[in-house]
Amino acid sequence: MPIDLNADLGAGCGGWSDDTDRTVLRLATSVAVPCGAHVGDPVSMQGACGAAAASGLAVGALVGYRDPFGRGERFIDYAPDDLAVEILYQLAALDGIAVTEGTRISFVRPAGALFDMVHTDRYHAWALVNAVLDYDPGLGVVGLRGASCCGRRNGTASPA
């Protein structure tokens, strides 16, 4: 059974790399790149995507609440439609940068407080799933094994 060793890459601001990032590139098989809402910025996103592409690593979008001061660790009570648009924005931003670096995003992983909430709050789970379905239904979504709090109906997720 193949194992994917996933790590976060490019969580800096203004510069993408440090010694930890270089080590990750040698060990990981996929990387999750922050989309700038909770950590990261366009420069670090570009550097991380370019380095991952050059190393042949799969790139995923690390999406989170727009909370740069709390690094995405604080709960934000978004309306589901607003959160879905926020996530869609983050996916499009990272994927657009990834394309210029010769790669595409292949999976999505919620970060910080959003990661916790999508496993317990059906409205935040609905927002994540629908943003991914709207952007690219072929993207994988990383979460906790066996967790589910929203059902899928006719190609969309429903919070009910």
VMD Tcl script that builds the backbone (N, CA, C; Angstrom):
set m [mol new atoms 480]
animate dup $m
set s [atomselect $m all]
$s set {name element resname resid chain x y z} {
  {N N MET 1 A 0.842 -1.176 0.000}
  {CA C MET 1 A 0.000 0.000 0.000}
  {C C MET 1 A 0.889 1.241 0.000}
  {N N PRO 2 A 0.753 2.105 -1.000}
  {CA C PRO 2 A 1.564 3.324 -1.022}
  {C C PRO 2 A 1.126 4.292 0.081}
  {N N ILE 3 A 2.064 5.008 0.617}
  {CA C ILE 3 A 1.799 5.981 1.664}
  {C C ILE 3 A 2.184 7.355 1.147}
  {N N ASP 4 A 1.289 8.320 1.322}
  {CA C ASP 4 A 1.555 9.698 0.941}
  {C C ASP 4 A 2.042 10.431 2.183}
  {N N LEU 5 A 3.256 10.926 2.149}
  {CA C LEU 5 A 3.785 11.734 3.243}
  {C C LEU 5 A 3.557 13.194 2.880}
  {N N ASN 6 A 2.538 13.778 3.509}
  {CA C ASN 6 A 2.116 15.141 3.208}
  {C C ASN 6 A 2.668 16.096 4.257}
  {N N ALA 7 A 3.091 17.258 3.811}
  {CA C ALA 7 A 3.586 18.279 4.729}
  {C C ALA 7 A 3.185 19.655 4.213}
  {N N ASP 8 A 3.092 20.605 5.134}
  {CA C ASP 8 A 2.809 21.982 4.750}
  {C C ASP 8 A 4.090 22.615 4.228}
  {N N LEU 9 A 3.961 23.455 3.214}
  {CA C LEU 9 A 5.110 24.108 2.594}
  {C C LEU 9 A 4.735 25.533 2.224}
  {N N GLY 10 A 5.601 26.475 2.524}
  {CA C GLY 10 A 5.383 27.847 2.080}
  {C C GLY 10 A 4.473 28.658 2.970}
  {N N ALA 11 A 4.590 28.482 4.276}
  {CA C ALA 11 A 3.735 29.229 5.195}
  {C C ALA 11 A 4.338 30.571 5.587}
  {N N GLY 12 A 5.376 30.993 4.885}
  {CA C GLY 12 A 6.035 32.252 5.209}
  {C C GLY 12 A 5.285 33.452 4.702}
  {N N CYS 13 A 5.850 34.596 4.950}
  {CA C CYS 13 A 5.326 35.848 4.421}
  {C C CYS 13 A 6.478 36.588 3.778}
  {N N GLY 14 A 6.391 36.805 2.486}
  {CA C GLY 14 A 7.398 37.554 1.771}
  {C C GLY 14 A 8.511 36.700 1.197}
  {N N GLY 15 A 8.800 35.586 1.773}
  {CA C GLY 15 A 9.792 34.666 1.264}
  {C C GLY 15 A 9.285 33.279 1.552}
  {N N TRP 16 A 9.416 32.391 0.620}
  {CA C TRP 16 A 8.745 31.108 0.765}
  {C C TRP 16 A 9.543 30.092 1.516}
  {N N SER 17 A 10.867 30.172 1.532}
  {CA C SER 17 A 11.662 29.021 1.926}
  {C C SER 17 A 12.520 29.273 3.152}
  {N N ASP 18 A 12.712 28.226 3.890}
  {CA C ASP 18 A 13.714 28.188 4.945}
  {C C ASP 18 A 14.257 26.763 4.979}
  {N N ASP 19 A 15.095 26.434 5.932}
  {CA C ASP 19 A 15.688 25.095 5.973}
  {C C ASP 19 A 14.627 24.007 6.133}
  {N N THR 20 A 13.567 24.299 6.874}
  {CA C THR 20 A 12.503 23.313 7.055}
  {C C THR 20 A 11.849 22.991 5.720}
  {N N ASP 21 A 11.558 24.009 4.927}
  {CA C ASP 21 A 10.944 23.778 3.621}
  {C C ASP 21 A 11.846 22.939 2.721}
  {N N ARG 22 A 13.142 23.183 2.748}
  {CA C ARG 22 A 14.066 22.398 1.920}
  {C C ARG 22 A 14.084 20.937 2.361}
  {N N THR 23 A 13.993 20.687 3.663}
  {CA C THR 23 A 13.940 19.315 4.171}
  {C C THR 23 A 12.653 18.636 3.731}
  {N N VAL 24 A 11.545 19.363 3.805}
  {CA C VAL 24 A 10.251 18.824 3.391}
  {C C VAL 24 A 10.308 18.368 1.941}
  {N N LEU 25 A 10.933 19.156 1.091}
  {CA C LEU 25 A 11.007 18.819 -0.339}
  {C C LEU 25 A 11.723 17.492 -0.571}
  {N N ARG 26 A 12.640 17.137 0.299}
  {CA C ARG 26 A 13.370 15.874 0.143}
  {C C ARG 26 A 12.594 14.680 0.698}
  {N N LEU 27 A 11.670 14.912 1.617}
  {CA C LEU 27 A 11.002 13.814 2.311}
  {C C LEU 27 A 9.556 13.574 1.896}
  {N N ALA 28 A 8.840 14.619 1.545}
  {CA C ALA 28 A 7.397 14.522 1.286}
  {C C ALA 28 A 7.111 13.963 -0.102}
  {N N THR 29 A 5.894 13.455 -0.258}
  {CA C THR 29 A 5.392 13.059 -1.572}
  {C C THR 29 A 4.291 14.003 -2.048}
  {N N SER 30 A 3.773 14.804 -1.133}
  {CA C SER 30 A 2.825 15.855 -1.494}
  {C C SER 30 A 2.949 16.977 -0.474}
  {N N VAL 31 A 2.572 18.177 -0.909}
  {CA C VAL 31 A 2.638 19.329 -0.018}
  {C C VAL 31 A 1.312 20.079 -0.044}
  {N N ALA 32 A 0.955 20.629 1.098}
  {CA C ALA 32 A -0.217 21.495 1.208}
  {C C ALA 32 A 0.300 22.920 1.355}
  {N N VAL 33 A -0.128 23.783 0.459}
  {CA C VAL 33 A 0.359 25.155 0.419}
  {C C VAL 33 A -0.743 26.086 0.916}
  {N N PRO 34 A -0.461 26.892 1.949}
  {CA C PRO 34 A -1.453 27.851 2.430}
  {C C PRO 34 A -1.810 28.854 1.340}
  {N N CYS 35 A -3.078 29.223 1.307}
  {CA C CYS 35 A -3.602 30.067 0.240}
  {C C CYS 35 A -3.638 31.545 0.588}
  {N N GLY 36 A -2.958 31.969 1.640}
  {CA C GLY 36 A -2.826 33.378 1.955}
  {C C GLY 36 A -3.876 33.960 2.870}
  {N N ALA 37 A -4.909 33.234 3.209}
  {CA C ALA 37 A -5.953 33.787 4.073}
  {C C ALA 37 A -5.564 33.704 5.542}
  {N N HIS 38 A -4.956 32.585 5.924}
  {CA C HIS 38 A -4.571 32.431 7.326}
  {C C HIS 38 A -3.060 32.527 7.505}
  {N N VAL 39 A -2.289 31.994 6.604}
  {CA C VAL 39 A -0.838 32.174 6.542}
  {C C VAL 39 A -0.435 32.162 5.081}
  {N N GLY 40 A 0.798 32.561 4.832}
  {CA C GLY 40 A 1.289 32.603 3.468}
  {C C GLY 40 A 0.908 33.900 2.780}
  {N N ASP 41 A 1.451 34.074 1.607}
  {CA C ASP 41 A 1.170 35.239 0.779}
  {C C ASP 41 A 1.494 34.851 -0.668}
  {N N PRO 42 A 1.180 35.690 -1.639}
  {CA C PRO 42 A 1.421 35.302 -3.028}
  {C C PRO 42 A 2.871 34.908 -3.332}
  {N N VAL 43 A 3.841 35.602 -2.735}
  {CA C VAL 43 A 5.242 35.281 -3.000}
  {C C VAL 43 A 5.590 33.898 -2.461}
  {N N SER 44 A 5.174 33.607 -1.244}
  {CA C SER 44 A 5.471 32.280 -0.678}
  {C C SER 44 A 4.688 31.191 -1.394}
  {N N MET 45 A 3.473 31.499 -1.848}
  {CA C MET 45 A 2.686 30.529 -2.607}
  {C C MET 45 A 3.397 30.181 -3.920}
  {N N GLN 46 A 3.902 31.192 -4.599}
  {CA C GLN 46 A 4.593 30.964 -5.864}
  {C C GLN 46 A 5.868 30.151 -5.647}
  {N N GLY 47 A 6.643 30.497 -4.650}
  {CA C GLY 47 A 7.872 29.765 -4.379}
  {C C GLY 47 A 7.613 28.318 -4.013}
  {N N ALA 48 A 6.608 28.092 -3.193}
  {CA C ALA 48 A 6.282 26.724 -2.781}
  {C C ALA 48 A 5.782 25.899 -3.959}
  {N N CYS 49 A 4.920 26.481 -4.782}
  {CA C CYS 49 A 4.412 25.745 -5.949}
  {C C CYS 49 A 5.532 25.431 -6.931}
  {N N GLY 50 A 6.414 26.387 -7.165}
  {CA C GLY 50 A 7.532 26.157 -8.072}
  {C C GLY 50 A 8.462 25.079 -7.565}
  {N N ALA 51 A 8.772 25.118 -6.273}
  {CA C ALA 51 A 9.656 24.113 -5.688}
  {C C ALA 51 A 9.006 22.734 -5.707}
  {N N ALA 52 A 7.720 22.681 -5.408}
  {CA C ALA 52 A 7.010 21.394 -5.423}
  {C C ALA 52 A 6.978 20.829 -6.844}
  {N N ALA 53 A 6.691 21.677 -7.824}
  {CA C ALA 53 A 6.652 21.219 -9.212}
  {C C ALA 53 A 8.022 20.701 -9.640}
  {N N ALA 54 A 9.072 21.423 -9.287}
  {CA C ALA 54 A 10.428 21.006 -9.656}
  {C C ALA 54 A 10.820 19.684 -8.991}
  {N N SER 55 A 10.225 19.406 -7.824}
  {CA C SER 55 A 10.528 18.169 -7.100}
  {C C SER 55 A 9.553 17.044 -7.433}
  {N N GLY 56 A 8.579 17.319 -8.294}
  {CA C GLY 56 A 7.609 16.298 -8.681}
  {C C GLY 56 A 6.595 15.965 -7.602}
  {N N LEU 57 A 6.328 16.914 -6.711}
  {CA C LEU 57 A 5.389 16.679 -5.615}
  {C C LEU 57 A 3.985 17.162 -5.977}
  {N N ALA 58 A 2.987 16.432 -5.528}
  {CA C ALA 58 A 1.605 16.869 -5.673}
  {C C ALA 58 A 1.384 18.094 -4.792}
  {N N VAL 59 A 0.571 19.031 -5.275}
  {CA C VAL 59 A 0.290 20.270 -4.547}
  {C C VAL 59 A -1.168 20.285 -4.130}
  {N N GLY 60 A -1.391 20.586 -2.870}
  {CA C GLY 60 A -2.744 20.740 -2.354}
  {C C GLY 60 A -2.950 22.127 -1.803}
  {N N ALA 61 A -4.203 22.539 -1.749}
  {CA C ALA 61 A -4.564 23.849 -1.219}
  {C C ALA 61 A -4.899 23.717 0.258}
  {N N LEU 62 A -4.186 24.460 1.080}
  {CA C LEU 62 A -4.439 24.506 2.512}
  {C C LEU 62 A -5.313 25.720 2.769}
  {N N VAL 63 A -6.634 25.489 2.860}
  {CA C VAL 63 A -7.602 26.584 2.984}
  {C C VAL 63 A -7.965 26.793 4.450}
  {N N GLY 64 A -8.271 28.048 4.791}
  {CA C GLY 64 A -8.623 28.338 6.182}
  {C C GLY 64 A -9.446 29.595 6.299}
  {N N TYR 65 A -9.823 29.884 7.548}
  {CA C TYR 65 A -10.529 31.130 7.817}
  {C C TYR 65 A -9.593 32.305 7.541}
  {N N ARG 66 A -10.155 33.424 7.080}
  {CA C ARG 66 A -9.352 34.631 6.859}
  {C C ARG 66 A -9.014 35.203 8.238}
  {N N ASP 67 A -7.846 34.784 8.739}
  {CA C ASP 67 A -7.430 35.111 10.103}
  {C C ASP 67 A -5.904 35.176 10.180}
  {N N PRO 68 A -5.286 36.145 9.482}
  {CA C PRO 68 A -3.819 36.177 9.476}
  {C C PRO 68 A -3.204 36.443 10.848}
  {N N PHE 69 A -3.886 37.192 11.704}
  {CA C PHE 69 A -3.316 37.487 13.017}
  {C C PHE 69 A -3.400 36.288 13.951}
  {N N GLY 70 A -4.427 35.469 13.795}
  {CA C GLY 70 A -4.568 34.265 14.608}
  {C C GLY 70 A -4.054 33.021 13.904}
  {N N ARG 71 A -3.462 33.190 12.713}
  {CA C ARG 71 A -2.912 32.094 11.911}
  {C C ARG 71 A -3.947 31.010 11.621}
  {N N GLY 72 A -5.233 31.424 11.563}
  {CA C GLY 72 A -6.299 30.493 11.213}
  {C C GLY 72 A -6.756 29.590 12.334}
  {N N GLU 73 A -6.265 29.838 13.535}
  {CA C GLU 73 A -6.587 28.965 14.660}
  {C C GLU 73 A -7.836 29.396 15.425}
  {N N ARG 74 A -8.423 30.529 15.051}
  {CA C ARG 74 A -9.614 31.007 15.752}
  {C C ARG 74 A -10.854 30.744 14.898}
  {N N PHE 75 A -11.920 30.274 15.540}
  {CA C PHE 75 A -13.190 30.037 14.862}
  {C C PHE 75 A -13.767 31.369 14.389}
  {N N ILE 76 A -14.268 31.379 13.153}
  {CA C ILE 76 A -14.990 32.528 12.619}
  {C C ILE 76 A -16.344 32.007 12.155}
  {N N ASP 77 A -17.390 32.616 12.643}
  {CA C ASP 77 A -18.741 32.157 12.357}
  {C C ASP 77 A -19.242 32.763 11.047}
  {N N TYR 78 A -18.779 32.200 9.942}
  {CA C TYR 78 A -19.205 32.637 8.620}
  {C C TYR 78 A -20.604 32.112 8.315}
  {N N ALA 79 A -21.340 32.853 7.507}
  {CA C ALA 79 A -22.527 32.296 6.872}
  {C C ALA 79 A -22.021 31.263 5.858}
  {N N PRO 80 A -22.705 30.134 5.702}
  {CA C PRO 80 A -22.199 29.077 4.809}
  {C C PRO 80 A -21.865 29.544 3.399}
  {N N ASP 81 A -22.731 30.359 2.782}
  {CA C ASP 81 A -22.460 30.838 1.431}
  {C C ASP 81 A -21.218 31.729 1.384}
  {N N ASP 82 A -21.030 32.553 2.418}
  {CA C ASP 82 A -19.854 33.421 2.471}
  {C C ASP 82 A -18.576 32.607 2.636}
  {N N LEU 83 A -18.621 31.571 3.459}
  {CA C LEU 83 A -17.448 30.718 3.648}
  {C C LEU 83 A -17.127 29.963 2.365}
  {N N ALA 84 A -18.147 29.494 1.665}
  {CA C ALA 84 A -17.920 28.792 0.400}
  {C C ALA 84 A -17.203 29.695 -0.606}
  {N N VAL 85 A -17.601 30.956 -0.684}
  {CA C VAL 85 A -16.951 31.892 -1.601}
  {C C VAL 85 A -15.516 32.171 -1.152}
  {N N GLU 86 A -15.296 32.294 0.140}
  {CA C GLU 86 A -13.940 32.497 0.673}
  {C C GLU 86 A -13.038 31.323 0.279}
  {N N ILE 87 A -13.531 30.117 0.412}
  {CA C ILE 87 A -12.747 28.930 0.057}
  {C C ILE 87 A -12.531 28.877 -1.452}
  {N N LEU 88 A -13.552 29.170 -2.220}
  {CA C LEU 88 A -13.430 29.209 -3.673}
  {C C LEU 88 A -12.352 30.209 -4.101}
  {N N TYR 89 A -12.340 31.352 -3.489}
  {CA C TYR 89 A -11.328 32.380 -3.757}
  {C C TYR 89 A -9.919 31.837 -3.487}
  {N N GLN 90 A -9.750 31.151 -2.374}
  {CA C GLN 90 A -8.445 30.611 -2.027}
  {C C GLN 90 A -8.004 29.527 -3.014}
  {N N LEU 91 A -8.927 28.661 -3.413}
  {CA C LEU 91 A -8.601 27.613 -4.382}
  {C C LEU 91 A -8.148 28.223 -5.708}
  {N N ALA 92 A -8.899 29.197 -6.184}
  {CA C ALA 92 A -8.575 29.823 -7.459}
  {C C ALA 92 A -7.236 30.562 -7.393}
  {N N ALA 93 A -6.969 31.226 -6.275}
  {CA C ALA 93 A -5.706 31.963 -6.138}
  {C C ALA 93 A -4.513 31.017 -6.191}
  {N N LEU 94 A -4.555 29.957 -5.390}
  {CA C LEU 94 A -3.415 29.040 -5.378}
  {C C LEU 94 A -3.286 28.302 -6.697}
  {N N ASP 95 A -4.388 27.839 -7.248}
  {CA C ASP 95 A -4.312 27.098 -8.502}
  {C C ASP 95 A -3.805 27.994 -9.631}
  {N N GLY 96 A -4.206 29.240 -9.651}
  {CA C GLY 96 A -3.702 30.164 -10.664}
  {C C GLY 96 A -2.195 30.332 -10.578}
  {N N ILE 97 A -1.684 30.468 -9.377}
  {CA C ILE 97 A -0.231 30.567 -9.195}
  {C C ILE 97 A 0.429 29.242 -9.548}
  {N N ALA 98 A -0.178 28.125 -9.133}
  {CA C ALA 98 A 0.395 26.802 -9.425}
  {C C ALA 98 A 0.534 26.591 -10.940}
  {N N VAL 99 A -0.454 27.013 -11.706}
  {CA C VAL 99 A -0.406 26.854 -13.165}
  {C C VAL 99 A 0.802 27.585 -13.746}
  {N N THR 100 A 1.081 28.770 -13.247}
  {CA C THR 100 A 2.239 29.513 -13.770}
  {C C THR 100 A 3.555 28.834 -13.413}
  {N N GLU 101 A 3.524 27.947 -12.426}
  {CA C GLU 101 A 4.726 27.219 -12.006}
  {C C GLU 101 A 4.768 25.802 -12.572}
  {N N GLY 102 A 3.816 25.478 -13.458}
  {CA C GLY 102 A 3.842 24.183 -14.134}
  {C C GLY 102 A 3.167 23.049 -13.398}
  {N N THR 103 A 2.239 23.365 -12.512}
  {CA C THR 103 A 1.520 22.323 -11.787}
  {C C THR 103 A 0.077 22.770 -11.565}
  {N N ARG 104 A -0.708 21.955 -10.928}
  {CA C ARG 104 A -2.097 22.266 -10.550}
  {C C ARG 104 A -2.328 21.729 -9.161}
  {N N ILE 105 A -3.320 22.258 -8.473}
  {CA C ILE 105 A -3.666 21.659 -7.179}
  {C C ILE 105 A -4.421 20.359 -7.444}
  {N N SER 106 A -4.197 19.376 -6.581}
  {CA C SER 106 A -4.850 18.084 -6.759}
  {C C SER 106 A -5.680 17.669 -5.545}
  {N N PHE 107 A -5.551 18.418 -4.451}
  {CA C PHE 107 A -6.353 18.109 -3.271}
  {C C PHE 107 A -6.523 19.368 -2.436}
  {N N VAL 108 A -7.444 19.296 -1.501}
  {CA C VAL 108 A -7.757 20.414 -0.608}
  {C C VAL 108 A -7.738 19.887 0.818}
  {N N ARG 109 A -7.113 20.641 1.698}
  {CA C ARG 109 A -7.137 20.289 3.117}
  {C C ARG 109 A -7.484 21.534 3.915}
  {N N PRO 110 A -8.540 21.476 4.711}
  {CA C PRO 110 A -8.825 22.617 5.582}
  {C C PRO 110 A -7.743 22.731 6.647}
  {N N ALA 111 A -7.511 23.951 7.127}
  {CA C ALA 111 A -6.451 24.209 8.101}
  {C C ALA 111 A -7.021 24.777 9.392}
  {N N GLY 112 A -6.285 24.572 10.455}
  {CA C GLY 112 A -6.576 25.217 11.736}
  {C C GLY 112 A -7.988 24.973 12.230}
  {N N ALA 113 A -8.641 26.066 12.630}
  {CA C ALA 113 A -9.988 25.968 13.184}
  {C C ALA 113 A -10.986 25.455 12.147}
  {N N LEU 114 A -10.772 25.767 10.880}
  {CA C LEU 114 A -11.673 25.255 9.843}
  {C C LEU 114 A -11.583 23.735 9.772}
  {N N PHE 115 A -10.384 23.175 9.907}
  {CA C PHE 115 A -10.235 21.712 9.910}
  {C C PHE 115 A -11.095 21.097 11.010}
  {N N ASP 116 A -11.040 21.692 12.202}
  {CA C ASP 116 A -11.838 21.177 13.320}
  {C C ASP 116 A -13.330 21.328 13.043}
  {N N MET 117 A -13.723 22.471 12.519}
  {CA C MET 117 A -15.148 22.762 12.351}
  {C C MET 117 A -15.814 21.927 11.261}
  {N N VAL 118 A -15.111 21.594 10.192}
  {CA C VAL 118 A -15.778 20.830 9.136}
  {C C VAL 118 A -16.123 19.415 9.593}
  {N N HIS 119 A -15.556 18.984 10.698}
  {CA C HIS 119 A -15.874 17.661 11.226}
  {C C HIS 119 A -16.987 17.698 12.266}
  {N N THR 120 A -17.375 18.900 12.690}
  {CA C THR 120 A -18.413 19.010 13.720}
  {C C THR 120 A -19.565 19.931 13.347}
  {N N ASP 121 A -19.373 20.780 12.360}
  {CA C ASP 121 A -20.398 21.758 11.987}
  {C C ASP 121 A -20.835 21.516 10.548}
  {N N ARG 122 A -22.067 21.128 10.355}
  {CA C ARG 122 A -22.543 20.769 9.018}
  {C C ARG 122 A -22.524 21.937 8.045}
  {N N TYR 123 A -22.671 23.159 8.525}
  {CA C TYR 123 A -22.691 24.307 7.627}
  {C C TYR 123 A -21.296 24.635 7.097}
  {N N HIS 124 A -20.301 24.494 7.930}
  {CA C HIS 124 A -18.934 24.734 7.468}
  {C C HIS 124 A -18.469 23.579 6.580}
  {N N ALA 125 A -18.900 22.378 6.885}
  {CA C ALA 125 A -18.605 21.232 6.012}
  {C C ALA 125 A -19.278 21.437 4.655}
  {N N TRP 126 A -20.516 21.872 4.668}
  {CA C TRP 126 A -21.253 22.149 3.432}
  {C C TRP 126 A -20.493 23.177 2.586}
  {N N ALA 127 A -20.013 24.239 3.231}
  {CA C ALA 127 A -19.292 25.291 2.511}
  {C C ALA 127 A -18.029 24.744 1.861}
  {N N LEU 128 A -17.276 23.944 2.590}
  {CA C LEU 128 A -16.050 23.369 2.035}
  {C C LEU 128 A -16.354 22.459 0.851}
  {N N VAL 129 A -17.265 21.527 1.043}
  {CA C VAL 129 A -17.570 20.562 -0.011}
  {C C VAL 129 A -18.116 21.262 -1.250}
  {N N ASN 130 A -19.010 22.207 -1.078}
  {CA C ASN 130 A -19.581 22.884 -2.238}
  {C C ASN 130 A -18.575 23.777 -2.947}
  {N N ALA 131 A -17.673 24.405 -2.221}
  {CA C ALA 131 A -16.631 25.201 -2.875}
  {C C ALA 131 A -15.754 24.302 -3.735}
  {N N VAL 132 A -15.387 23.146 -3.211}
  {CA C VAL 132 A -14.564 22.207 -3.980}
  {C C VAL 132 A -15.337 21.699 -5.191}
  {N N LEU 133 A -16.593 21.317 -5.011}
  {CA C LEU 133 A -17.392 20.843 -6.135}
  {C C LEU 133 A -17.560 21.913 -7.202}
  {N N ASP 134 A -17.755 23.154 -6.785}
  {CA C ASP 134 A -17.898 24.248 -7.743}
  {C C ASP 134 A -16.598 24.511 -8.496}
  {N N TYR 135 A -15.477 24.399 -7.803}
  {CA C TYR 135 A -14.195 24.703 -8.443}
  {C C TYR 135 A -13.722 23.560 -9.331}
  {N N ASP 136 A -13.657 22.364 -8.754}
  {CA C ASP 136 A -13.181 21.201 -9.511}
  {C C ASP 136 A -13.619 19.936 -8.774}
  {N N PRO 137 A -14.673 19.267 -9.240}
  {CA C PRO 137 A -15.175 18.073 -8.550}
  {C C PRO 137 A -14.171 16.929 -8.499}
  {N N GLY 138 A -13.076 17.012 -9.256}
  {CA C GLY 138 A -12.064 15.959 -9.240}
  {C C GLY 138 A -11.038 16.105 -8.131}
  {N N LEU 139 A -11.077 17.224 -7.396}
  {CA C LEU 139 A -10.119 17.415 -6.310}
  {C C LEU 139 A -10.445 16.514 -5.127}
  {N N GLY 140 A -9.425 15.963 -4.506}
  {CA C GLY 140 A -9.606 15.211 -3.274}
  {C C GLY 140 A -9.733 16.181 -2.111}
  {N N VAL 141 A -10.436 15.759 -1.065}
  {CA C VAL 141 A -10.556 16.547 0.162}
  {C C VAL 141 A -10.005 15.701 1.296}
  {N N VAL 142 A -9.044 16.255 2.026}
  {CA C VAL 142 A -8.410 15.544 3.134}
  {C C VAL 142 A -9.131 15.905 4.421}
  {N N GLY 143 A -9.487 14.890 5.196}
  {CA C GLY 143 A -10.148 15.102 6.470}
  {C C GLY 143 A -9.874 13.933 7.386}
  {N N LEU 144 A -10.597 13.874 8.476}
  {CA C LEU 144 A -10.451 12.783 9.424}
  {C C LEU 144 A -11.134 11.528 8.905}
  {N N ARG 145 A -10.511 10.393 9.086}
  {CA C ARG 145 A -11.085 9.127 8.643}
  {C C ARG 145 A -12.432 8.892 9.329}
  {N N GLY 146 A -13.418 8.551 8.530}
  {CA C GLY 146 A -14.735 8.215 9.055}
  {C C GLY 146 A -15.602 9.403 9.429}
  {N N ALA 147 A -15.085 10.622 9.325}
  {CA C ALA 147 A -15.874 11.788 9.710}
  {C C ALA 147 A -16.845 12.147 8.585}
  {N N SER 148 A -18.071 12.432 8.956}
  {CA C SER 148 A -19.021 12.950 7.976}
  {C C SER 148 A -20.115 13.676 8.728}
  {N N CYS 149 A -20.399 14.877 8.277}
  {CA C CYS 149 A -21.488 15.614 8.912}
  {C C CYS 149 A -22.372 16.293 7.887}
  {N N CYS 150 A -22.174 15.971 6.629}
  {CA C CYS 150 A -23.102 16.498 5.631}
  {C C CYS 150 A -23.277 15.455 4.546}
  {N N GLY 151 A -24.477 15.342 4.034}
  {CA C GLY 151 A -24.755 14.366 2.988}
  {C C GLY 151 A -24.669 15.000 1.620}
  {N N ARG 152 A -24.473 14.181 0.601}
  {CA C ARG 152 A -24.412 14.684 -0.765}
  {C C ARG 152 A -25.687 14.305 -1.487}
  {N N ARG 153 A -26.222 15.262 -2.222}
  {CA C ARG 153 A -27.421 15.029 -3.017}
  {C C ARG 153 A -27.223 15.639 -4.385}
  {N N ASN 154 A -27.393 14.835 -5.416}
  {CA C ASN 154 A -27.349 15.323 -6.798}
  {C C ASN 154 A -26.111 16.154 -7.104}
  {N N GLY 155 A -24.941 15.694 -6.645}
  {CA C GLY 155 A -23.698 16.372 -6.976}
  {C C GLY 155 A -23.366 17.574 -6.113}
  {N N THR 156 A -24.228 17.925 -5.154}
  {CA C THR 156 A -23.904 19.009 -4.241}
  {C C THR 156 A -24.110 18.503 -2.825}
  {N N ALA 157 A -23.472 19.157 -1.922}
  {CA C ALA 157 A -23.636 18.807 -0.514}
  {C C ALA 157 A -24.788 19.626 0.047}
  {N N SER 158 A -25.482 19.041 0.981}
  {CA C SER 158 A -26.590 19.727 1.619}
  {C C SER 158 A -26.374 19.762 3.125}
  {N N PRO 159 A -26.524 20.924 3.766}
  {CA C PRO 159 A -26.339 20.973 5.203}
  {C C PRO 159 A -27.481 20.327 5.984}
  {N N ALA 160 A -28.561 20.005 5.306}
  {CA C ALA 160 A -29.726 19.439 5.997}
  {C C ALA 160 A -29.571 17.955 6.235}
}
mol reanalyze $m
mol bondsrecalc $m
mol representation Tube
mol addrep $m
